[in-house]
Amino acid sequence: MFKIDTTQNRITPIEAKRFAELGFGERKHLQEWLEHCPQALAQGEGEELLIIQKEFDGFNDTRERLDLLALDKDGNLVIIENKLDDSGRDVVWQALKYASYCASLSKPQVVEIYQRYLNQKAQQTGAAADRAEDKLIEFFDADGLESVPINRIGTQRLILVAAQFRKEVTSTVLWLSQFGIACQCFKVTPYQAGSELFLNVEQIIPTPESSDFMIGMATKEAEEKNADNEQKQRHSLRLAFWEQALEAFSQSPCNLYNNISPTRDHWLYAGSGVSSVPYSLIFGKNEIRVELNIGRKNPNENRFIFDQLNEQKAAIEAKFGSALEWLPLPEKKSCRIQYAKPVDGYDKDNWPEMIQWLVEHMTRLELALREPLKQINLQLRRQLSAAEVEEA
C-alpha cells in the first residue's frame, strides 16, 4: 500500500505492521471492528451481512464460543472466525464445528438469538431494544418473515479472518469448496503512516473472480431447490393481484403502468422521468403503499433529490391531499417518500378496494411530484454537463 503525495506527484510506501506490535487484540479490536463494519467482509458488490450475535455460546453440551454469527441476504447463516497475526492450524476445524452446531437452528431460534443480541446492545446504550423480526424483515426487504427461508439445510457459510494463513488452512479450504462448502479467507493487514493507522481487508480465497462464478452457481441451485409450496402460493397470489391492479390502472387517468407487466414481487416500479427514481406500488400481507424510491448509485445525488423535494414538502403534501412519510434513511444510500394503508392483503375479497386505493393515491402522488421532479432532473443534467466540461 502506498500513500499519494499530490504536491510532489510521488507515492511512498506505507509500512505494514503486525497486530501484536500495535497492541491490538483479537476480541477487543478486530472482532469489534468487524461487528460494526461487516461490509468489510462483503464478497461482491451489493452483498450485505447482518451481525446477529457475538461470542455466541448457545450450543448444547459444549462451552465453545464462535466469534461472530451473521446472516446474508439469502438467509444463510455465516460463521465468522477471527485470528490475529496467524490463523493457526485448527481454525478450519473450529469453524466447521460451529457450522455443524448452527446447522440445526430453526428460524424461530435464529430470531431469538438475534433478539438477545439486540437486547444486549440496548442495555449497553440505555435505549429501547428493536424487535428482531422487524429488523430482519427490513434486512430481507420482505413483506413478512414467513416467506423468508432462513438457515436451510447445507447453506451455512464460513468466513476466516487472519493476517496470515498457514498452508494447511488454505489447502483445506480449497478442498472443502469442491464439496460445495462455502468458505472464504480474508487477509487483514494493519498499516501505519505517521500517527495514522489503516486496515486493508482482502479476500484471498476464493479469488473475487472465481467467487462470483461460485456464488452464481450456488444461487442458481438454491433457486431451483427452494420453490416450496408457500413461495409458489405467494408468487401466484402476487401475479393475480398485479394483473387486476394493472387492468385498473389502464382504465384510469394514471398512465405510469401502461407498459408494465405483472410480476411475482411484492413491488411494481414505473419510471418518474428521473433515472433510478421510480414510482413504486407495494403489495404486502399487512400493508399497501405508494412511494417514490430515490435509489441512484450516488448517495449524494439521492440526498440532493430528497432535500430538494423536502424543501417543497408543504406544497407537495397540499397537492397530494395528505401528509406523506419522508424517509431519508441515513443508514442506507437510498431515500423514500411514501404513503401507506394497513390491510389484510391476502384476503382476495379486499382486493377491489385495495386496488382502487392504489390507483387513486398513485395518481395523486404522481401529480404532486411531477413538476418538482422535472425541475430536479434539469438541475441534475446541468450538474452532469458542468462536470463533463470541467473534466475536459
C-alpha positions as CSV (number, residue, x, y, z in Angstrom):
1,M,0.0,0.0,0.0
2,F,1.3,3.4,-0.9
3,K,0.4,7.0,0.1
4,I,-0.1,9.5,-2.7
5,D,1.6,12.9,-2.4
6,T,-0.3,15.1,-4.9
7,T,2.0,18.1,-4.3
8,Q,5.2,16.2,-5.3
9,N,3.4,13.8,-7.6
10,R,5.0,10.9,-5.9
11,I,4.0,7.8,-3.9
12,T,5.6,6.5,-0.8
13,P,5.1,3.1,0.8
14,I,3.0,2.7,3.9
15,E,4.6,0.4,6.5
16,A,2.8,-2.9,7.1
17,K,2.6,-3.8,10.8
18,R,1.7,-6.8,12.9
19,F,-1.4,-6.5,15.2
20,A,0.7,-7.5,18.2
21,E,3.2,-4.7,17.8
22,L,0.4,-2.2,17.6
23,G,-1.2,-3.5,20.7
24,F,-4.3,-4.8,19.1
25,G,-6.2,-7.8,20.4
26,E,-8.5,-10.3,18.6
27,R,-11.7,-9.8,20.7
28,K,-11.2,-6.2,21.9
29,H,-10.3,-4.8,18.5
30,L,-10.6,-7.0,15.3
31,Q,-13.8,-8.5,16.4
32,E,-15.3,-5.1,17.4
33,W,-14.2,-3.6,14.0
34,L,-15.9,-6.4,12.0
35,E,-19.0,-6.4,14.2
36,H,-19.6,-2.7,13.5
37,C,-18.5,-2.8,9.8
38,P,-19.4,-6.3,8.4
39,Q,-19.4,-4.8,4.9
40,A,-15.6,-5.2,5.1
41,L,-16.3,-9.0,4.5
42,A,-18.7,-8.5,1.6
43,Q,-17.9,-11.0,-1.1
44,G,-19.1,-8.9,-4.0
45,E,-20.9,-5.6,-4.9
46,G,-24.3,-5.4,-3.3
47,E,-23.7,-8.1,-0.7
48,E,-24.7,-7.3,2.8
49,L,-24.1,-9.2,6.1
50,L,-26.2,-8.7,9.2
51,I,-24.5,-9.5,12.5
52,I,-27.0,-11.3,14.7
53,Q,-24.7,-12.4,17.7
54,K,-21.2,-12.0,19.1
55,E,-19.3,-14.5,21.2
56,F,-22.2,-17.0,20.7
57,D,-22.2,-19.9,23.1
58,G,-25.7,-21.3,22.7
59,F,-24.6,-24.8,21.8
60,N,-25.8,-27.9,23.7
61,D,-23.2,-29.9,25.7
62,T,-20.3,-27.6,24.8
63,R,-18.9,-24.3,26.2
64,E,-17.3,-23.2,22.9
65,R,-17.9,-19.8,21.5
66,L,-17.9,-18.6,17.9
67,D,-16.7,-15.1,17.3
68,L,-19.4,-13.6,15.2
69,L,-22.6,-15.0,13.7
70,A,-24.3,-13.3,10.8
71,L,-27.0,-13.7,8.1
72,D,-26.6,-12.9,4.4
73,K,-29.3,-11.7,2.1
74,D,-30.2,-15.3,1.1
75,G,-30.9,-16.3,4.7
76,N,-27.7,-18.3,5.1
77,L,-26.0,-18.3,8.5
78,V,-22.4,-17.0,8.3
79,I,-19.9,-18.2,10.9
80,I,-17.1,-15.7,11.2
81,E,-13.8,-16.8,13.0
82,N,-11.2,-14.2,13.6
83,K,-7.5,-14.7,14.3
84,L,-4.8,-12.1,14.5
85,D,-1.3,-12.4,13.0
86,D,-1.5,-16.2,12.4
87,S,-4.5,-18.3,11.5
88,G,-3.2,-21.3,13.5
89,R,-3.6,-24.9,12.3
90,D,-7.1,-25.6,13.6
91,V,-9.2,-22.6,12.5
92,V,-11.0,-24.6,9.8
93,W,-11.9,-27.4,12.1
94,Q,-13.1,-24.9,14.7
95,A,-15.3,-23.2,12.1
96,L,-16.7,-26.5,10.8
97,K,-17.6,-27.5,14.3
98,Y,-19.5,-24.2,14.8
99,A,-21.2,-24.6,11.5
100,S,-22.4,-28.1,12.4
101,Y,-23.7,-26.8,15.7
102,C,-25.6,-24.0,13.9
103,A,-27.0,-26.2,11.1
104,S,-29.9,-27.4,13.3
105,L,-31.0,-23.9,14.3
106,S,-34.6,-23.2,13.3
107,K,-36.0,-19.9,12.1
108,P,-37.6,-19.1,15.5
109,Q,-34.3,-19.9,17.2
110,V,-32.3,-17.6,14.9
111,V,-34.8,-14.8,15.6
112,E,-34.4,-15.4,19.3
113,I,-30.6,-15.3,19.1
114,Y,-30.8,-12.0,17.2
115,Q,-33.3,-10.6,19.7
116,R,-30.9,-11.4,22.6
117,Y,-28.1,-9.6,20.7
118,L,-30.4,-6.5,20.2
119,N,-31.3,-6.6,23.9
120,Q,-27.7,-6.7,24.9
121,K,-26.9,-3.7,22.7
122,A,-29.9,-1.8,24.1
123,Q,-28.7,-2.4,27.7
124,Q,-25.3,-1.0,26.8
125,T,-26.8,2.2,25.4
126,G,-29.8,2.5,27.6
127,A,-32.1,2.7,24.6
128,A,-35.2,0.6,23.9
129,A,-34.4,-2.7,22.1
130,D,-35.5,-3.1,18.5
131,R,-37.7,-6.1,17.6
132,A,-35.6,-8.7,15.8
133,E,-38.4,-9.7,13.5
134,D,-38.9,-6.1,12.3
135,K,-35.1,-5.7,11.7
136,L,-35.0,-9.0,9.7
137,I,-38.0,-8.0,7.6
138,E,-36.2,-4.8,6.7
139,F,-32.9,-6.5,6.0
140,F,-34.5,-9.1,3.7
141,D,-36.8,-6.4,2.1
142,A,-39.7,-8.8,2.6
143,D,-43.4,-8.2,3.4
144,G,-43.2,-10.9,6.2
145,L,-40.8,-13.2,7.8
146,E,-42.9,-16.3,6.9
147,S,-41.7,-16.2,3.2
148,V,-38.0,-15.8,4.1
149,P,-36.0,-19.0,4.0
150,I,-33.5,-18.9,6.9
151,N,-30.7,-21.4,7.6
152,R,-31.8,-24.0,5.1
153,I,-30.0,-27.4,5.2
154,G,-26.5,-27.2,3.8
155,T,-26.4,-23.5,3.4
156,Q,-24.1,-22.4,6.2
157,R,-21.1,-20.3,5.2
158,L,-17.7,-20.0,6.8
159,I,-15.5,-16.8,6.9
160,L,-12.0,-17.0,8.3
161,V,-10.1,-13.8,9.1
162,A,-6.4,-13.5,9.8
163,A,-3.2,-11.6,8.9
164,Q,-1.5,-14.8,7.7
165,F,-2.9,-18.2,6.7
166,R,-1.0,-21.4,7.0
167,K,-0.8,-23.7,4.0
168,E,-2.7,-26.4,5.8
169,V,-5.6,-24.0,6.2
170,T,-5.7,-22.7,2.7
171,S,-5.3,-26.2,1.3
172,T,-8.2,-27.5,3.4
173,V,-10.4,-24.5,2.4
174,L,-9.8,-25.1,-1.3
175,W,-10.6,-28.8,-0.8
176,L,-13.8,-28.1,1.0
177,S,-15.0,-25.8,-1.9
178,Q,-15.1,-28.9,-4.1
179,F,-17.9,-30.2,-2.0
180,G,-20.0,-27.1,-2.1
181,I,-19.0,-25.8,1.3
182,A,-18.8,-22.0,1.1
183,C,-15.7,-21.0,2.9
184,Q,-13.8,-17.7,2.4
185,C,-10.4,-16.5,3.7
186,F,-9.9,-12.7,4.3
187,K,-6.4,-11.4,4.9
188,V,-6.3,-8.4,7.2
189,T,-3.2,-6.2,7.3
190,P,-2.7,-3.2,9.5
191,Y,-0.7,-0.3,8.1
192,Q,0.9,2.8,9.8
193,A,1.7,6.2,8.3
194,G,2.9,8.5,11.0
195,S,0.2,8.6,13.6
196,E,-2.4,7.3,11.2
197,L,-3.4,3.6,11.2
198,F,-5.1,1.8,8.3
199,L,-6.6,-1.7,7.8
200,N,-6.6,-3.5,4.5
201,V,-9.1,-6.4,4.1
202,E,-8.6,-8.6,1.1
203,Q,-10.4,-11.8,0.1
204,I,-7.7,-14.3,-0.9
205,I,-9.8,-17.5,-1.1
206,P,-11.7,-17.8,-3.3
207,T,-10.4,-15.1,-5.6
208,P,-13.1,-12.4,-6.4
209,E,-13.3,-13.7,-10.0
210,S,-13.9,-17.4,-9.0
211,S,-16.1,-16.3,-6.1
212,D,-18.6,-14.5,-8.5
213,F,-18.9,-17.7,-10.5
214,M,-19.3,-19.9,-7.5
215,I,-21.9,-17.6,-5.9
216,G,-23.8,-17.5,-9.2
217,M,-23.9,-21.3,-9.4
218,A,-24.9,-21.7,-5.8
219,T,-27.7,-19.1,-6.2
220,K,-29.0,-20.9,-9.2
221,E,-29.0,-24.2,-7.5
222,A,-30.7,-22.7,-4.4
223,E,-33.4,-21.2,-6.6
224,E,-34.1,-24.5,-8.3
225,K,-34.3,-26.4,-5.0
226,N,-36.4,-23.9,-2.9
227,A,-39.5,-23.5,-4.9
228,D,-41.6,-24.6,-2.0
229,N,-45.4,-24.6,-1.8
230,E,-45.7,-21.4,0.3
231,Q,-43.4,-19.4,-2.0
232,K,-45.3,-20.7,-5.1
233,Q,-48.6,-19.7,-3.5
234,R,-47.3,-16.2,-2.7
235,H,-45.9,-15.8,-6.2
236,S,-49.2,-16.8,-7.8
237,L,-51.1,-14.5,-5.4
238,R,-49.0,-11.5,-6.3
239,L,-49.3,-12.2,-10.1
240,A,-53.0,-12.4,-9.7
241,F,-53.1,-9.1,-7.7
242,W,-50.9,-7.2,-10.1
243,E,-52.9,-8.4,-13.1
244,Q,-56.1,-7.0,-11.6
245,A,-54.3,-3.8,-10.5
246,L,-52.7,-3.1,-13.9
247,E,-56.0,-3.6,-15.5
248,A,-57.5,-1.0,-13.2
249,F,-54.6,1.4,-13.9
250,S,-55.0,1.0,-17.7
251,Q,-58.6,2.4,-17.3
252,S,-57.5,5.3,-15.0
253,P,-56.0,8.7,-15.7
254,C,-52.6,7.4,-14.4
255,N,-50.6,6.0,-17.3
256,L,-47.4,5.2,-15.4
257,Y,-48.0,1.5,-15.5
258,N,-49.4,1.2,-19.1
259,N,-46.3,-0.7,-20.3
260,I,-45.6,-2.6,-17.1
261,S,-46.1,-6.4,-16.7
262,P,-47.3,-8.2,-13.6
263,T,-44.5,-9.9,-11.5
264,R,-44.1,-12.3,-8.6
265,D,-42.6,-9.5,-6.5
266,H,-44.4,-7.5,-3.8
267,W,-43.5,-4.3,-5.6
268,L,-44.1,-2.8,-9.0
269,Y,-41.9,0.0,-10.4
270,A,-42.6,2.7,-13.0
271,G,-40.4,5.5,-14.3
272,S,-40.7,9.0,-12.9
273,G,-38.7,10.8,-15.6
274,V,-35.6,10.8,-13.3
275,S,-33.2,8.0,-13.8
276,S,-33.3,5.4,-11.0
277,V,-36.0,7.2,-9.1
278,P,-39.1,5.1,-9.8
279,Y,-42.6,5.3,-8.5
280,S,-43.4,2.1,-6.6
281,L,-46.6,0.2,-5.8
282,I,-46.2,-2.1,-2.8
283,F,-48.5,-5.1,-2.1
284,G,-47.9,-6.7,1.3
285,K,-49.6,-9.0,3.6
286,N,-50.4,-6.3,6.1
287,E,-49.9,-3.1,4.1
288,I,-50.2,-1.4,0.7
289,R,-48.1,1.6,-0.3
290,V,-47.4,4.2,-3.0
291,E,-44.0,5.6,-2.9
292,L,-41.2,7.4,-4.7
293,N,-38.0,5.4,-4.3
294,I,-34.8,7.5,-4.7
295,G,-32.2,4.9,-5.4
296,R,-29.4,6.2,-7.7
297,K,-25.9,4.8,-7.4
298,N,-24.5,8.1,-6.0
299,P,-25.8,8.6,-2.4
300,N,-25.0,12.3,-2.7
301,E,-27.4,12.6,-5.7
302,N,-30.1,10.7,-3.7
303,R,-29.7,13.1,-0.8
304,F,-29.8,16.1,-3.2
305,I,-33.1,14.9,-4.8
306,F,-34.6,14.2,-1.4
307,D,-33.6,17.6,0.1
308,Q,-34.9,19.4,-3.0
309,L,-38.3,17.7,-2.6
310,N,-38.3,18.2,1.1
311,E,-37.9,21.9,0.7
312,Q,-41.2,21.8,-1.2
313,K,-42.9,19.5,1.3
314,A,-45.8,21.8,2.2
315,A,-46.7,22.4,-1.5
316,I,-46.3,18.7,-2.4
317,E,-48.4,17.4,0.5
318,A,-51.1,20.1,-0.2
319,K,-51.4,18.9,-3.8
320,F,-51.3,15.2,-2.7
321,G,-54.0,15.9,-0.1
322,S,-52.4,14.2,2.9
323,A,-49.2,14.2,4.9
324,L,-46.6,11.9,3.4
325,E,-44.0,9.9,5.2
326,W,-40.5,11.3,4.4
327,L,-37.7,8.7,4.9
328,P,-34.1,10.0,4.4
329,L,-32.8,6.5,5.5
330,P,-29.4,7.8,6.6
331,E,-28.1,4.2,7.2
332,K,-28.7,3.4,3.5
333,K,-27.8,5.2,0.3
334,S,-31.4,5.4,-0.9
335,C,-34.3,7.6,0.3
336,R,-38.0,7.2,0.1
337,I,-41.3,9.2,0.2
338,Q,-44.3,7.1,0.8
339,Y,-48.0,6.8,1.8
340,A,-49.3,3.6,3.3
341,K,-52.6,1.9,4.3
342,P,-52.9,-1.1,6.6
343,V,-54.8,-4.0,5.0
344,D,-55.4,-7.8,5.1
345,G,-53.7,-8.1,1.8
346,Y,-54.0,-11.8,1.2
347,D,-57.8,-11.8,1.5
348,K,-58.9,-11.5,-2.1
349,D,-62.3,-10.0,-1.1
350,N,-60.3,-6.9,-0.1
351,W,-58.6,-6.6,-3.5
352,P,-61.1,-4.3,-5.3
353,E,-60.9,-1.7,-2.5
354,M,-57.1,-2.0,-2.2
355,I,-56.6,-1.6,-6.0
356,Q,-58.9,1.4,-6.1
357,W,-56.9,3.0,-3.2
358,L,-53.6,2.3,-5.1
359,V,-54.9,3.9,-8.3
360,E,-56.2,6.9,-6.5
361,H,-53.2,7.6,-4.4
362,M,-50.6,6.9,-7.1
363,T,-52.4,9.3,-9.4
364,R,-52.3,11.9,-6.7
365,L,-48.6,11.2,-5.9
366,E,-47.5,11.5,-9.5
367,L,-49.4,14.7,-9.9
368,A,-47.9,16.2,-6.8
369,L,-44.3,15.3,-7.7
370,R,-44.4,15.7,-11.5
371,E,-43.3,19.4,-11.7
372,P,-40.7,19.2,-8.8
373,L,-39.1,16.1,-10.4
374,K,-38.9,17.9,-13.8
375,Q,-37.0,20.8,-12.2
376,I,-34.7,18.4,-10.3
377,N,-34.0,16.4,-13.5
378,L,-32.9,19.7,-15.2
379,Q,-30.6,20.5,-12.3
380,L,-29.1,17.1,-12.4
381,R,-28.4,17.4,-16.1
382,R,-26.8,20.8,-15.7
383,Q,-24.6,19.4,-12.9
384,L,-23.6,16.5,-15.1
385,S,-22.8,18.8,-18.1
386,A,-20.8,21.1,-15.9
387,A,-18.8,18.1,-14.5
388,E,-18.1,16.9,-18.1
389,V,-16.9,20.3,-19.2
390,E,-14.6,20.6,-16.1
391,E,-13.1,17.2,-16.8
392,A,-12.5,18.1,-20.5
